[in-house]
Amino acid sequence: MSLQYISDSTGKTTGVFIPINEWNELKSKFKGIETEEMDIPQWHINILNQRLEDYKKNPGQTLDFDEAVDDIEKDL
């Protein structure tokens, strides 16, 4: 298998690229493997859609990740 590893700027491996022909072989060998990546519960989808809708209505109400963590850590 000719995998390609994807790394970030520090050299840490963050992902793997599988050529499509090899992915198709894996799907035929291991039935249902592709459903693992796509099987998102409907309630997750509903929550994400609601959050996106809320963000579009009030984009100024959000914090970036670092601000949110700082805010949480203040109360610990």
Secondary structure, 3 states (H helix, E strand, C coil): CCCEEEECCCCCEEEEECCHHHHHHHHHHCCCHHHHHHCCCHHHHHHHHHHHHHHHHCHHHCCCHHHHHHHHHHCC
